[in-house]
């Protein structure tokens, strides 16, 4: 009888092992669970058919979640990460592995097929940023420890950052959809929370993402699909709860606040008063600083009596040629340029000269709606303005690009048809650039600008 008993125990042991193994395998596949759901929301099973999803449901790697016009799904991942899937969206969890003991084994891969989703990095992503990736039909997005929101469609991807930073690049031979981590292609672009409310936008895999500044961010993912109140508040908002004075402040912006804020001075009185023994204090904005750039037109664009507008007149001792185009040459103070390593600065337009150009004929124009923002940490700039001339429709000029270590502003190749060259002053307190954009039938806009902060 003993052999029979031994055989029974062997069978029982094998059965227990198989059961435990199956449970472990199932647990290993679990990516997270549903922490909140409302409206039209479902998960697509292995059979390709959607089924309703409920709070508390486990979600496995390989599954796809989708929402209708009223749907929101919030996920709490196994490493503490948070994912929000907003209305009219479809997100596939391609891979999700968390190994606390060996972070090199962590794997996180999302595919946002359409719609809007938010991702807050958890322990796996924090420990293994090189093993995190979110793909859209057009772009690859890697992280640097991040809270970000993405909008995806077949013809556009937009991403905005609420904490940390992301790296976005078009999917291509040097940025494969099957890879993990941020792409390091020539078209890769970085966006940090220092430029909160701005977003990167990609519309073509053959181009690099463009930066859309906050003042023009009309199609931000957070505006197209706003968050539910149940979503976690961004880090800066959490900080502001304990200190209302910080409501509109961002910790990354604050690190460089002294170099970018606009300063105002009391006009009179040692104590800042108006000198009348009471009443409202009078404050005035400081006058524009002494200019550090000058420009003139080349001789072929100088008419008799306009010699004072020539480039030769601008090129005085102690100055050197900085940049130029077909019409203008800009000079600056001679010397080395010290480019800051961090901070974000918004520049004001000091002065400008612009024309509608047809052949060698220049028709005077004016510049309006000027904007120039430089993210020194990311070494990126974004600028825009409008050129207005009688008898012509207004022409929008927009460009983004790199800030080199030499202080040059180099426009991206896909800057909406605008050719732009610029440079910083020695202390980076001012900037200047020339621009030119073709309009139609041999007509173009051309100009020179000087900026200060």
Secondary structure, 3 states (H helix, E strand, C coil): CHHHHHHHHHHHHHHHHHHHHHHHHHHHHEEEEEEEEECCEEEECCCCCEEECCCCCEEECCCEEEECCCCEEEEEECCCCEEEECCCCEEEEEEEECCCCCHHHCEEEEEEEEEEEEEECCHHHHHCHHHEEEECCCEEEEECCCEEEEEECCCCEEEEEEECEEEEEECECCECCCCCCCCCCCCCEEEEHHHCCCEEEECCCCCCCEEECHHHCCCCHHHHCCCCCCCCCCHHHHHHHHCHHHCCCCHHHHCCHHHHCCCEEECCCCCCCCCCCCCCCCEEECCCCCCCEEEEECHHHCCCCCHHHEHHHHCCCCEEEEEECCCEEEEEECCCCCCCCCCEEEEEEEEEEEEEEECCEEEEEEEEEEEEEEECCCCEEEEEEEEECCCCCCEEEEEEEEECCCCEEEECCCCCCEEEEEEECCCCCEEEEEEEEEEECCEEEEEEEEEEC
